[in-house]
Amino acid sequence: MAGNQTHRQPRIPTGHDDHGTSDRSPSVVTGPHAGYDRYGHLDHYYYRCERCGLESTDATLVEGCPRCRETEARR
């Protein structure tokens, strides 16, 4: 990859409506966050559930955290 190329992250739905309110589960998922390899090069993007700490490169995490949903279902 050329040294002057910039990486653009994909446009991913955030799970928020036009008024800034959440339309998904109560768990807060942040991202995409940039992940780097050992040489400092951009390697991947990941998402994090702030409630339970689950991290995933799967963008569907913004629809709600499966770990938090499972925990809520057991209650």
C-alpha positions in Angstrom: 0.0 0.0 0.0 1.3 3.5 -0.9 2.6 5.5 2.0 0.4 8.6 1.3 -2.9 6.7 1.1 -5.3 7.4 3.9 -7.6 4.7 5.3 -11.3 5.6 5.3 -13.5 3.7 7.7 -16.7 2.3 6.4 -19.9 4.1 7.1 -21.7 1.8 9.7 -25.1 2.4 11.1 -24.7 3.7 14.7 -28.0 2.5 16.1 -29.2 6.1 16.8 -32.2 7.8 15.3 -32.1 11.4 14.0 -32.7 12.8 17.5 -29.6 11.2 19.0 -31.5 8.7 21.1 -30.6 5.1 21.1 -32.9 2.7 19.2 -31.1 -0.5 20.4 -30.5 -2.4 23.7 -29.4 -0.5 26.8 -25.8 -1.7 26.3 -23.6 1.1 24.8 -21.5 0.0 21.8 -18.7 2.3 20.7 -16.7 2.3 17.6 -15.4 1.8 15.1 -12.1 2.0 16.8 -8.9 1.5 14.8 -6.7 -1.5 15.6 -3.1 -1.6 14.7 -0.5 -4.4 14.0 2.8 -4.6 15.8 4.4 -2.2 13.3 1.9 0.5 13.9 0.0 0.0 10.7 -3.8 0.1 10.6 -4.9 -3.5 10.7 -8.7 -3.6 11.5 -11.6 -1.7 13.0 -13.4 -3.1 16.1 -16.4 -2.3 18.2 -16.7 -2.4 22.0 -19.6 -2.9 24.4 -19.0 -0.5 27.2 -21.3 -2.4 29.5 -19.6 -5.9 29.5 -16.3 -5.2 27.6 -17.0 -7.4 24.6 -14.9 -6.4 21.6 -15.6 -7.6 18.0 -14.6 -6.7 14.5 -18.2 -7.7 13.5 -20.1 -4.4 12.7 -23.4 -6.0 13.7 -22.4 -5.4 17.3 -23.8 -1.9 16.9 -27.3 -3.5 16.8 -26.8 -4.6 20.4 -24.5 -6.8 22.4 -25.3 -10.5 22.3 -23.6 -11.1 25.6 -25.7 -8.4 27.4 -28.9 -9.7 25.7 -28.2 -13.2 26.9 -27.5 -11.9 30.4 -30.8 -10.0 30.4 -32.7 -13.0 29.1 -31.5 -15.1 32.1 -32.9 -12.6 34.6 
